[in-house]
Amino acid sequence: MDGLPVVLVVALGLGFAYTNGFHDAANAIATSVSSRVLTPGIAVGMASTANFLGAFFGEKVARTIGTDLIGTPTGTTALSVVAAALLAAVMWNVVTWWFGMPSSSTHALVGGLCGASVVAGLSVNWDGVLGKVVVPMVVSPLAGALAGYLSMTALLWAFRRSRRQVAARGFRYAQTASGAAMAFGHGMQDAAKSAGAITLALTAAGRHTGDDIPLWALVAAALAMSLGTYAGGWRIMRTVGQRIIRVDPPHGLAAETSASLVLYVAGLGAGVPISTTHTIAGSVLGVGATARLGAIRWAVVRDIALTWVLTWPAAALIAATLELVLRLV
């Protein structure tokens, strides 16, 4: 599509951030609500605030999305690529949200960028995609599962002689903090990705140079995702917080703390865009394994894994199709 206005692509970027809010942000508070530590209303308000604040610490992640995957393309072709990728990611978010499946908005966006770029004839930095997306995509849920297992084991040992009622009260307070930390990590990762996509669109339109991320893009993406969080996301919250294992405050504390640690190491340290969804799901799985493997609902895990595998190629195919349509319009 010749002359695709950059404002439309920026709007798609904010739309992606909004769907990310009601799709992925639910994962940040799923265990807190399911363990009844927080009411849904308080949890959503806390998550929205923490998401917004976390976005300002995600510039490394935003830079990875904005400059390290498909270079620094310019022109209307590149702009249509970004538009197709964002629209494909939004479509995949809505479809998986409808079925209550926790897919990765991160991999939907990156898959969309790769699929649309191939059709448009733009170069893709496959080494960057492999090293900063594909490898972390596999490692992050495994790291979450291992950290969740170790955290829950440590809690069980540390409080093995504590009075149950006293310990339960302490766990409830602690999980409030861990839920906020998880939501902050989600903002650092996912709001930053939306800002990175917006920066990529601005670069393609010749409205931005360099590898820095405009402050207004971070603010706008953070606000859009916070609004999306207010829209809910209870379908996915039930899957993560109730259907994998039965979550109580100790389980929720261990899962959220472990997932937050993985998110912070990836985002603040390496600037690697990982999936909040897969990380918390892996942590919940690891926590559940400390009880007995039979306590884990493996059919749900299988469905989550299937969605995980399908996200990248599905988003790439949708974006490639959209790019072909845009080129014909």
C-alpha positions as CSV (number, residue, x, y, z in Angstrom):
1,M,0.0,0.0,0.0
2,D,1.7,3.2,-1.2
3,G,1.8,6.0,1.3
4,L,0.6,4.0,4.3
5,P,0.4,6.7,7.0
6,V,2.7,6.3,9.9
7,V,0.0,7.4,12.3
8,L,-2.0,4.3,11.3
9,V,0.9,2.0,12.1
10,V,1.5,3.8,15.4
11,A,-2.2,3.3,16.2
12,L,-1.7,-0.4,15.4
13,G,1.2,-0.5,17.8
14,L,-0.9,1.0,20.6
15,G,-3.7,-1.5,19.7
16,F,-1.2,-4.3,20.1
17,A,-0.2,-2.9,23.5
18,Y,-3.9,-2.8,24.5
19,T,-4.5,-6.4,23.5
20,N,-1.3,-7.4,25.3
21,G,-2.7,-5.8,28.4
22,F,-5.9,-7.9,28.6
23,H,-4.1,-10.9,27.1
24,D,-0.8,-11.2,29.0
25,A,-1.2,-8.9,32.0
26,A,-3.7,-11.4,33.4
27,N,-0.8,-13.8,33.8
28,A,0.9,-11.3,36.2
29,I,-1.9,-11.4,38.6
30,A,-3.5,-14.8,37.9
31,T,-1.9,-16.6,40.9
32,S,-2.7,-13.7,43.3
33,V,-6.4,-13.7,42.4
34,S,-6.6,-17.5,42.3
35,S,-5.1,-17.9,45.7
36,R,-7.5,-15.2,46.9
37,V,-4.7,-13.0,48.2
38,L,-6.1,-10.1,46.2
39,T,-9.6,-9.3,44.8
40,P,-9.8,-9.0,41.0
41,G,-10.4,-5.2,41.2
42,I,-7.4,-4.5,43.5
43,A,-5.2,-6.9,41.5
44,V,-6.0,-5.3,38.2
45,G,-5.3,-1.8,39.6
46,M,-2.0,-2.9,41.0
47,A,-1.0,-4.6,37.8
48,S,-1.9,-1.6,35.7
49,T,0.2,0.7,37.8
50,A,3.2,-1.7,37.9
51,N,2.9,-2.3,34.2
52,F,3.1,1.4,33.5
53,L,6.1,1.9,35.7
54,G,7.9,-1.2,34.4
55,A,7.8,0.1,30.8
56,F,10.4,2.8,31.6
57,F,13.0,0.1,32.5
58,G,12.5,-1.9,29.3
59,E,14.5,0.2,26.8
60,K,16.9,-2.6,26.1
61,V,14.1,-4.9,25.2
62,A,12.5,-2.2,23.0
63,R,15.8,-1.6,21.3
64,T,16.0,-5.3,20.4
65,I,12.6,-5.2,18.8
66,G,13.2,-1.9,17.1
67,T,16.6,-2.3,15.7
68,D,18.1,-5.8,16.0
69,L,15.6,-8.1,14.1
70,I,15.0,-6.6,10.7
71,G,17.7,-3.9,10.7
72,T,16.7,-0.3,10.1
73,P,14.6,-0.4,7.0
74,T,13.0,2.8,5.5
75,G,10.2,3.4,3.0
76,T,6.6,2.5,2.6
77,T,7.4,-1.2,2.1
78,A,9.0,-1.4,5.5
79,L,6.1,0.5,7.0
80,S,3.6,-2.0,5.6
81,V,5.8,-4.8,7.0
82,V,5.4,-3.3,10.5
83,A,1.7,-2.8,10.0
84,A,1.2,-6.4,8.8
85,A,3.2,-7.8,11.8
86,L,1.3,-5.7,14.3
87,L,-2.1,-6.6,12.9
88,A,-1.2,-10.3,12.8
89,A,-0.1,-10.2,16.4
90,V,-3.3,-8.4,17.4
91,M,-5.4,-11.0,15.6
92,W,-3.5,-13.9,17.2
93,N,-3.9,-12.3,20.6
94,V,-7.7,-12.0,20.2
95,V,-8.1,-15.6,18.9
96,T,-6.1,-17.1,21.7
97,W,-7.8,-14.9,24.3
98,W,-11.2,-16.0,23.0
99,F,-10.2,-19.7,23.7
100,G,-8.6,-18.8,27.0
101,M,-5.1,-20.0,25.9
102,P,-2.0,-18.2,27.2
103,S,0.0,-17.6,24.0
104,S,3.0,-15.3,23.7
105,S,2.4,-11.8,22.4
106,T,6.2,-11.5,22.0
107,H,6.5,-14.4,19.6
108,A,3.4,-13.4,17.8
109,L,5.0,-10.0,17.1
110,V,8.4,-11.3,16.1
111,G,6.8,-14.1,14.0
112,G,4.8,-11.4,12.3
113,L,7.8,-9.3,11.6
114,C,9.7,-12.2,10.1
115,G,6.8,-13.5,7.9
116,A,6.0,-10.0,6.5
117,S,9.7,-9.2,5.9
118,V,10.2,-12.4,3.9
119,V,7.3,-11.6,1.6
120,A,8.4,-8.0,1.2
121,G,11.9,-9.0,0.4
122,L,13.4,-7.2,3.4
123,S,16.4,-8.8,5.1
124,V,15.9,-10.5,8.4
125,N,18.7,-10.7,11.0
126,W,18.3,-14.4,11.5
127,D,21.3,-14.6,13.9
128,G,19.6,-12.0,16.1
129,V,16.2,-13.8,15.9
130,L,17.9,-17.1,16.9
131,G,20.0,-15.6,19.7
132,K,17.6,-13.1,21.1
133,V,14.3,-14.7,20.5
134,V,14.3,-18.4,19.6
135,V,16.8,-19.6,22.2
136,P,15.2,-17.5,25.0
137,M,11.8,-18.8,23.9
138,V,12.9,-22.3,24.8
139,V,15.0,-21.4,27.8
140,S,12.6,-19.0,29.6
141,P,9.9,-21.5,30.5
142,L,12.5,-24.1,31.5
143,A,14.2,-21.5,33.7
144,G,10.9,-20.5,35.2
145,A,10.1,-24.2,36.0
146,L,13.4,-24.8,37.6
147,A,13.3,-21.6,39.6
148,G,9.7,-22.4,40.7
149,Y,10.6,-25.8,41.8
150,L,13.7,-24.6,43.8
151,S,11.7,-21.7,45.3
152,M,8.8,-23.8,46.4
153,T,11.2,-26.5,47.8
154,A,13.0,-23.8,49.8
155,L,9.8,-22.4,51.2
156,L,8.6,-25.8,52.2
157,W,11.8,-26.5,54.1
158,A,12.1,-23.0,55.7
159,F,8.6,-23.1,57.1
160,R,8.3,-26.8,57.8
161,R,8.0,-26.1,61.6
162,S,5.9,-22.9,61.4
163,R,2.4,-22.7,62.6
164,R,0.1,-23.0,59.6
165,Q,-2.1,-19.9,60.3
166,V,0.8,-17.6,61.1
167,A,2.7,-18.8,58.0
168,A,-0.4,-18.4,55.8
169,R,-0.8,-14.8,56.8
170,G,2.8,-14.0,56.0
171,F,2.5,-15.7,52.7
172,R,-0.5,-13.6,51.7
173,Y,1.4,-10.3,52.4
174,A,4.5,-11.6,50.6
175,Q,2.4,-12.6,47.6
176,T,1.0,-9.1,47.2
177,A,4.6,-7.9,46.8
178,S,5.5,-10.7,44.4
179,G,2.4,-10.1,42.3
180,A,3.5,-6.4,41.9
181,A,7.0,-7.5,41.0
182,M,5.6,-9.8,38.4
183,A,3.4,-7.1,36.9
184,F,6.4,-4.7,36.9
185,G,8.4,-7.3,35.0
186,H,5.6,-7.7,32.5
187,G,5.6,-3.9,31.8
188,M,9.3,-3.9,31.4
189,Q,9.1,-6.7,28.8
190,D,5.8,-6.2,26.9
191,A,5.1,-2.5,27.0
192,A,8.7,-2.0,25.8
193,K,8.1,-4.4,22.9
194,S,5.2,-2.3,21.7
195,A,7.4,0.8,22.0
196,G,10.0,-0.9,20.0
197,A,7.5,-1.7,17.2
198,I,6.4,1.9,17.1
199,T,10.0,3.0,16.9
200,L,10.5,0.6,14.0
201,A,7.6,2.2,12.2
202,L,8.9,5.7,12.8
203,T,12.3,4.7,11.5
204,A,10.7,3.2,8.4
205,A,8.8,6.4,7.8
206,G,11.9,8.5,8.2
207,R,10.6,10.1,11.3
208,H,13.3,8.8,13.6
209,T,17.0,8.0,13.5
210,G,19.3,6.2,15.9
211,D,18.7,3.3,18.2
212,D,17.1,5.2,21.1
213,I,13.5,4.8,22.0
214,P,11.4,8.0,22.1
215,L,10.0,8.6,25.5
216,W,6.6,9.4,24.2
217,A,6.4,5.9,22.6
218,L,7.2,4.3,25.9
219,V,4.6,6.4,27.7
220,A,1.9,5.7,25.1
221,A,2.6,2.0,25.0
222,A,2.5,1.8,28.8
223,L,-0.8,3.7,29.0
224,A,-2.3,1.5,26.3
225,M,-1.3,-1.7,28.0
226,S,-2.5,-0.4,31.4
227,L,-5.9,0.3,29.8
228,G,-5.9,-3.1,28.3
229,T,-5.2,-4.6,31.7
230,Y,-8.3,-2.8,33.1
231,A,-10.3,-4.5,30.3
232,G,-9.8,-7.8,32.1
233,G,-8.4,-11.1,30.8
234,W,-10.1,-13.5,33.1
235,R,-10.3,-16.3,30.5
236,I,-6.5,-16.6,30.5
237,M,-6.2,-15.9,34.2
238,R,-8.3,-19.0,34.9
239,T,-6.1,-21.1,32.8
240,V,-2.8,-20.0,34.4
241,G,-4.1,-19.5,37.9
242,Q,-6.5,-22.4,38.3
243,R,-6.3,-25.0,35.6
244,I,-2.6,-26.1,35.7
245,I,-2.6,-26.7,39.5
246,R,-4.5,-25.6,42.5
247,V,-2.8,-22.4,43.6
248,D,-2.6,-21.3,47.3
249,P,-0.5,-18.3,48.7
250,P,2.8,-20.3,49.1
251,H,2.5,-21.7,45.5
252,G,1.6,-18.2,44.2
253,L,4.5,-16.6,46.0
254,A,7.0,-19.1,44.7
255,A,5.7,-18.9,41.1
256,E,5.6,-15.1,40.9
257,T,9.0,-14.6,42.6
258,S,10.6,-17.1,40.2
259,A,9.0,-15.7,37.1
260,S,9.9,-12.2,38.1
261,L,13.5,-13.1,38.6
262,V,13.7,-14.6,35.1
263,L,12.0,-11.5,33.6
264,Y,14.4,-9.2,35.3
265,V,17.5,-11.1,34.3
266,A,16.4,-11.2,30.7
267,G,15.1,-7.6,30.4
268,L,17.5,-5.6,32.5
269,G,20.5,-7.7,31.9
270,A,20.5,-8.9,28.3
271,G,17.6,-6.9,26.8
272,V,16.2,-10.2,25.6
273,P,12.4,-10.2,24.8
274,I,11.0,-13.2,26.5
275,S,7.4,-14.3,27.0
276,T,5.8,-13.4,30.3
277,T,3.1,-16.0,29.6
278,H,5.5,-18.9,29.1
279,T,7.7,-17.8,32.0
280,I,4.9,-17.8,34.6
281,A,3.3,-20.9,33.2
282,G,6.7,-22.7,33.5
283,S,7.0,-21.4,37.1
284,V,3.6,-22.6,38.0
285,L,4.5,-26.0,36.5
286,G,7.7,-26.2,38.5
287,V,5.9,-25.2,41.7
288,G,3.3,-27.9,41.2
289,A,6.0,-30.5,40.7
290,T,7.1,-30.1,44.3
291,A,3.8,-31.7,45.4
292,R,3.4,-34.6,43.0
293,L,3.4,-34.8,39.3
294,G,-0.2,-36.2,39.4
295,A,-1.3,-32.8,40.8
296,I,-0.5,-31.2,37.5
297,R,-3.2,-31.2,34.9
298,W,-1.2,-32.4,32.0
299,A,-3.9,-32.0,29.4
300,V,-3.9,-28.2,30.1
301,V,-0.1,-28.2,29.9
302,R,-0.3,-30.0,26.5
303,D,-2.8,-27.4,25.2
304,I,-0.5,-24.5,26.3
305,A,2.5,-26.2,24.7
306,L,0.6,-26.7,21.5
307,T,-0.4,-23.0,21.4
308,W,3.2,-22.1,22.2
309,V,4.5,-24.1,19.2
310,L,1.9,-22.7,16.9
311,T,2.2,-19.0,17.8
312,W,5.3,-18.2,15.8
313,P,4.4,-19.9,12.5
314,A,0.7,-18.9,12.7
315,A,1.6,-15.2,13.2
316,A,4.2,-15.4,10.5
317,L,1.7,-16.8,8.0
318,I,-1.0,-14.3,8.9
319,A,1.5,-11.4,8.6
320,A,2.8,-12.7,5.3
321,T,-0.8,-12.9,3.9
322,L,-1.6,-9.4,5.2
323,E,1.6,-8.1,3.6
324,L,0.6,-9.6,0.2
325,V,-2.8,-8.0,0.6
326,L,-1.3,-4.6,1.4
327,R,1.0,-4.8,-1.6
328,L,-2.0,-5.4,-3.9
329,V,-4.2,-2.6,-2.5
